Amino acid sequence: MGNESSVEPSGDRKEGTDADTDKDKGKGKGKDKGKKTLEGYASEQLTPEGNLGKGMFSEVFRGSFKTTSGPMKVAIKPELADLELHILEKIAGCQPSPKGVVPVLDAAHRTSNGPVALLQLGTLGTLEDALPRLVRAGIFGDETFLAVVAGIAEGLASLHELEIIHCDPKPGNLVLHSDSSTSEVVIWLIDFGDARALDDPDSWWAAGHGDPVLTCHADMGHHGHLSTQTDSWCLAQCAALIWSYKSGSWSNPSNPAWLDRAMPLHDVLQRCLQQDSARRPSARDVAAAAHEQLTTMGTESARVLQTVASTLQ
């Protein structure tokens, strides 16, 4: 999907992969889009406001959605794949919204153009856009790295409780959000085009493998067994990519990554890259280790993310 951000979206991110093959039940249907207008996505509650991003098979739009607490900025996502719709319905059915996961306000809101998913927009942009700014501001250090990894791990752990694995937690699929009502700053996972439902093994091979930089080849190869620890591998790959920004630029790590010994959580993340999935720590374990190290440093993730937010605003 497009960037769930209300800050200058680039509009060129991919939404999913291999999305229209006959054998893949999880794929989208992106047909006859030319007959649909932006106004066709309007409803009594929903006002479309323009393009947000371009997916593989459909546009994603921004809009305003009337809720009981007032209007809320949303991403309007049409042309849902069957598997992605199933996953978004799982997330939407959770109250309160799962920690670290973009809130899904409605997985199938009715419009004259057909059903669309409505996801709350983040306020501070993607992590991919934020990291260079944090480096230039001189605040991307060990504490920021730990707080970001903790946030990503918590989002993955929330999905795992719903029997969902994300498979593609890269910086472009993570947004920062500052809640004005609570002053809380959070990291949300977005883009479920490559996610799988663990309670539906037939769906495991319906989606693409995700970004090759993050893909858990040990589990994905030869239609292997997927588990929540599949995401642990992806998390370690994402951490290696995030750490590479510290030099002022970024570079895709090898897969499996060579982890810098100076990287916080090196030993925990290294175990995430073991071939045997049963020996990898869970996302919850990684989050706990990150929080523990932040405590040892005399701070906490909430305080660090507040500093991040003040830099980005």
C-alpha positions as CSV (number, residue, x, y, z in Angstrom):
1,M,0.0,0.0,0.0
2,G,1.0,3.6,-0.2
3,N,2.8,5.2,2.7
4,E,0.4,5.6,5.7
5,S,1.7,9.1,6.3
6,S,0.3,12.5,6.2
7,V,3.7,14.0,5.4
8,E,4.6,14.4,1.8
9,P,4.2,10.8,0.6
10,S,6.4,9.8,-2.3
11,G,3.7,7.8,-4.0
12,D,6.0,5.3,-5.6
13,R,6.2,2.4,-3.1
14,K,5.2,-1.0,-4.1
15,E,2.1,-2.5,-2.6
16,G,2.6,-6.2,-3.0
17,T,4.3,-8.7,-5.4
18,D,3.1,-11.2,-8.0
19,A,-0.4,-10.1,-7.4
20,D,-2.5,-11.5,-10.3
21,T,-1.7,-15.1,-11.0
22,D,-4.5,-17.7,-11.3
23,K,-3.0,-20.1,-8.8
24,D,-2.4,-17.5,-6.1
25,K,-5.6,-17.1,-4.1
26,G,-4.1,-14.2,-2.1
27,K,-3.8,-11.9,-5.0
28,G,-5.5,-8.7,-5.9
29,K,-7.9,-8.2,-8.8
30,G,-7.0,-4.6,-10.0
31,K,-9.2,-4.6,-13.1
32,D,-11.3,-1.9,-14.7
33,K,-9.7,0.9,-12.6
34,G,-10.1,3.3,-15.5
35,K,-13.9,3.4,-14.9
36,K,-13.5,4.6,-11.3
37,T,-13.2,8.2,-10.2
38,L,-11.8,9.6,-7.0
39,E,-15.3,10.8,-6.1
40,G,-16.6,7.2,-6.3
41,Y,-14.7,6.4,-3.1
42,A,-16.8,9.0,-1.2
43,S,-19.5,8.0,1.3
44,E,-21.5,9.8,4.0
45,Q,-18.6,9.3,6.4
46,L,-15.7,9.3,3.9
47,T,-14.3,12.2,1.9
48,P,-11.4,11.3,-0.5
49,E,-8.8,14.0,-0.8
50,G,-6.3,12.8,-3.3
51,N,-3.6,10.3,-4.2
52,L,-1.4,8.9,-1.4
53,G,0.6,6.3,-3.3
54,K,0.6,3.8,-6.1
55,G,0.5,0.1,-5.5
56,M,1.2,-2.7,-7.9
57,F,-2.4,-3.0,-9.0
58,S,-4.3,0.0,-7.5
59,E,-3.9,3.6,-6.3
60,V,-4.1,4.3,-2.6
61,F,-5.8,7.6,-1.6
62,R,-5.8,9.9,1.4
63,G,-9.1,11.0,2.9
64,S,-11.0,12.1,5.9
65,F,-13.3,9.7,7.8
66,K,-16.0,10.8,10.2
67,T,-15.7,9.0,13.6
68,T,-17.6,9.5,16.9
69,S,-14.5,11.4,18.2
70,G,-14.3,13.6,15.1
71,P,-12.8,13.4,11.6
72,M,-9.7,11.2,11.2
73,K,-7.2,11.2,8.3
74,V,-7.1,7.8,6.6
75,A,-5.5,5.9,3.8
76,I,-8.1,4.6,1.4
77,K,-7.0,1.2,0.0
78,P,-9.1,-0.3,-2.8
79,E,-8.7,-3.6,-4.8
80,L,-7.9,-5.7,-1.8
81,A,-6.5,-9.2,-2.3
82,D,-8.4,-12.0,-0.5
83,L,-5.6,-12.8,1.8
84,E,-4.8,-9.2,2.7
85,L,-8.5,-8.5,3.3
86,H,-8.6,-11.5,5.7
87,I,-5.5,-10.1,7.5
88,L,-7.0,-6.6,7.8
89,E,-10.3,-8.0,9.1
90,K,-8.3,-9.7,11.9
91,I,-6.6,-6.5,12.8
92,A,-9.8,-4.4,12.6
93,G,-11.6,-6.9,14.9
94,C,-9.2,-6.1,17.8
95,Q,-10.1,-3.5,20.4
96,P,-8.0,-1.7,21.3
97,S,-6.0,-1.7,18.2
98,P,-2.9,-4.0,18.4
99,K,0.2,-2.2,19.7
100,G,2.7,-1.3,17.0
101,V,0.3,-2.0,14.1
102,V,-1.5,0.7,12.0
103,P,-5.1,0.9,13.2
104,V,-7.6,-0.5,10.7
105,L,-10.8,1.5,11.0
106,D,-12.8,-0.6,8.5
107,A,-11.5,-3.4,6.4
108,A,-14.4,-3.2,3.8
109,H,-16.0,0.3,3.9
110,R,-18.7,0.5,1.2
111,T,-18.4,3.0,-1.7
112,S,-19.8,3.2,-5.2
113,N,-16.4,2.1,-6.5
114,G,-16.6,-1.0,-4.3
115,P,-15.3,-1.8,-0.8
116,V,-12.2,-0.1,0.4
117,A,-10.0,-0.6,3.5
118,L,-9.6,2.5,5.7
119,L,-6.3,2.7,7.7
120,Q,-5.4,5.6,10.0
121,L,-2.7,7.9,8.7
122,G,0.5,8.3,10.7
123,T,1.6,11.9,11.3
124,L,5.4,11.8,11.0
125,G,6.0,9.9,7.8
126,T,7.8,6.6,7.2
127,L,10.9,5.4,9.0
128,E,12.6,5.3,5.6
129,D,12.1,9.1,5.3
130,A,12.9,9.8,8.9
131,L,16.2,8.0,9.3
132,P,18.3,10.4,7.1
133,R,16.8,13.4,8.9
134,L,17.7,11.9,12.3
135,V,21.2,11.2,11.2
136,R,21.6,14.8,9.9
137,A,20.2,16.1,13.2
138,G,22.8,14.0,15.1
139,I,20.4,12.0,17.2
140,F,20.6,8.6,15.5
141,G,22.7,6.7,18.0
142,D,22.4,3.5,20.1
143,E,19.3,4.8,22.0
144,T,17.4,5.6,18.9
145,F,18.3,2.3,17.3
146,L,17.1,0.4,20.4
147,A,13.8,2.3,20.6
148,V,13.1,1.8,16.9
149,V,13.9,-1.9,17.0
150,A,11.8,-2.3,20.2
151,G,8.9,-0.6,18.4
152,I,9.2,-2.9,15.3
153,A,9.5,-6.0,17.5
154,E,6.4,-5.1,19.5
155,G,4.3,-4.6,16.3
156,L,5.4,-8.0,15.0
157,A,4.6,-9.6,18.4
158,S,1.1,-8.1,18.3
159,L,0.6,-9.6,14.8
160,H,1.9,-12.9,16.0
161,E,-0.8,-13.0,18.7
162,L,-3.3,-12.8,15.8
163,E,-1.6,-15.7,14.0
164,I,-0.2,-13.2,11.4
165,I,3.4,-12.9,10.2
166,H,4.3,-9.7,8.3
167,C,7.4,-11.0,6.3
168,D,8.4,-7.5,5.1
169,P,9.1,-5.1,8.1
170,K,11.4,-2.7,6.2
171,P,11.8,1.0,6.9
172,G,9.4,1.9,4.1
173,N,6.7,-0.3,5.7
174,L,7.0,1.5,9.1
175,V,5.5,4.8,10.0
176,L,5.9,7.1,13.0
177,H,2.9,8.5,14.7
178,S,2.5,11.2,17.4
179,D,-0.9,11.0,19.1
180,S,-1.9,14.5,20.1
181,S,-4.4,13.3,22.7
182,T,-1.9,11.2,24.6
183,S,1.4,12.7,23.6
184,E,2.5,9.2,22.8
185,V,4.9,8.5,19.9
186,V,4.6,5.1,18.3
187,I,5.9,3.1,15.4
188,W,3.3,1.3,13.2
189,L,3.8,-1.6,10.8
190,I,1.9,-1.0,7.5
191,D,1.6,-2.8,4.2
192,F,0.3,-6.4,4.5
193,G,0.7,-7.4,0.9
194,D,3.3,-10.0,1.8
195,A,1.8,-11.1,5.1
196,R,0.6,-14.6,5.9
197,A,-2.1,-16.1,8.1
198,L,-0.5,-18.8,10.1
199,D,-3.9,-20.4,10.8
200,D,-4.3,-20.9,7.0
201,P,-1.3,-22.9,5.7
202,D,-2.9,-22.9,2.2
203,S,-2.3,-19.2,2.1
204,W,1.4,-19.4,2.9
205,W,2.5,-19.5,-0.8
206,A,-0.2,-17.2,-2.1
207,A,1.8,-14.0,-1.4
208,G,5.3,-13.0,-2.6
209,H,8.4,-13.5,-0.6
210,G,8.7,-9.9,0.3
211,D,11.8,-7.8,-0.2
212,P,14.8,-10.1,-1.0
213,V,16.9,-8.1,1.5
214,L,14.5,-9.2,4.3
215,T,13.2,-12.6,3.1
216,C,13.8,-15.5,5.4
217,H,15.3,-17.8,2.9
218,A,15.8,-20.6,5.5
219,D,12.0,-20.8,5.9
220,M,10.7,-19.7,2.5
221,G,12.9,-21.9,0.4
222,H,11.3,-25.0,-1.1
223,H,8.0,-24.2,0.6
224,G,9.3,-24.7,4.1
225,H,7.5,-24.3,7.4
226,L,6.6,-20.8,8.4
227,S,6.2,-19.6,12.0
228,T,6.4,-16.4,14.0
229,Q,10.2,-16.9,14.1
230,T,10.1,-16.4,10.3
231,D,9.6,-12.7,11.2
232,S,12.5,-12.8,13.7
233,W,14.9,-13.3,10.7
234,C,13.2,-10.4,8.9
235,L,13.6,-8.3,12.0
236,A,17.3,-8.9,12.2
237,Q,17.7,-8.1,8.5
238,C,15.7,-4.9,9.0
239,A,17.9,-4.0,12.0
240,A,21.0,-4.4,10.0
241,L,19.6,-2.1,7.3
242,I,18.6,0.5,9.9
243,W,22.0,0.4,11.5
244,S,23.6,1.1,8.1
245,Y,22.1,4.6,8.2
246,K,24.4,5.5,11.0
247,S,27.2,6.2,8.6
248,G,25.1,8.9,6.9
249,S,23.9,6.7,4.1
250,W,22.4,3.3,3.8
251,S,23.2,0.0,2.2
252,N,21.3,-3.2,1.8
253,P,22.8,-6.0,3.9
254,S,23.6,-9.4,2.6
255,N,21.0,-12.1,3.5
256,P,21.8,-13.4,6.0
257,A,23.3,-10.2,7.2
258,W,26.8,-9.7,8.6
259,L,26.0,-7.9,11.9
260,D,28.3,-5.2,13.1
261,R,29.7,-6.2,16.5
262,A,29.2,-2.6,17.6
263,M,25.4,-2.9,17.0
264,P,23.3,-2.9,20.1
265,L,21.5,-6.3,20.6
266,H,24.2,-7.9,18.4
267,D,24.0,-11.3,20.1
268,V,20.2,-11.4,20.2
269,L,19.8,-10.4,16.6
270,Q,22.5,-12.8,15.5
271,R,20.4,-15.6,17.0
272,C,17.5,-14.4,14.9
273,L,19.4,-15.5,11.8
274,Q,19.9,-19.2,12.8
275,Q,18.8,-21.7,10.2
276,D,16.7,-23.6,12.7
277,S,13.7,-21.4,13.4
278,A,13.1,-23.1,16.8
279,R,16.4,-21.6,18.0
280,R,15.5,-18.0,17.1
281,P,14.3,-15.6,19.8
282,S,10.7,-14.4,19.4
283,A,9.9,-10.8,18.5
284,R,8.7,-10.3,22.1
285,D,12.1,-11.5,23.3
286,V,13.9,-9.0,21.1
287,A,11.6,-6.2,22.3
288,A,12.3,-7.1,25.9
289,A,16.0,-7.2,25.3
290,A,15.9,-3.7,23.7
291,H,13.9,-2.2,26.6
292,E,16.3,-3.8,29.1
293,Q,19.3,-2.3,27.4
294,L,17.6,1.1,27.3
295,T,16.9,0.9,31.0
296,T,20.6,0.1,31.6
297,M,21.4,3.2,29.7
298,G,19.2,5.3,32.0
299,T,16.4,6.0,29.5
300,E,13.3,4.4,28.0
301,S,11.9,4.0,24.5
302,A,9.0,6.5,25.1
303,R,11.4,9.3,26.0
304,V,13.7,8.5,23.0
305,L,10.8,8.5,20.5
306,Q,9.6,11.8,21.9
307,T,13.0,13.3,20.9
308,V,12.6,11.7,17.5
309,A,9.2,13.2,17.1
310,S,10.4,16.7,18.1
311,T,13.1,16.5,15.5
312,L,10.7,15.4,12.7
313,Q,7.9,17.9,13.4
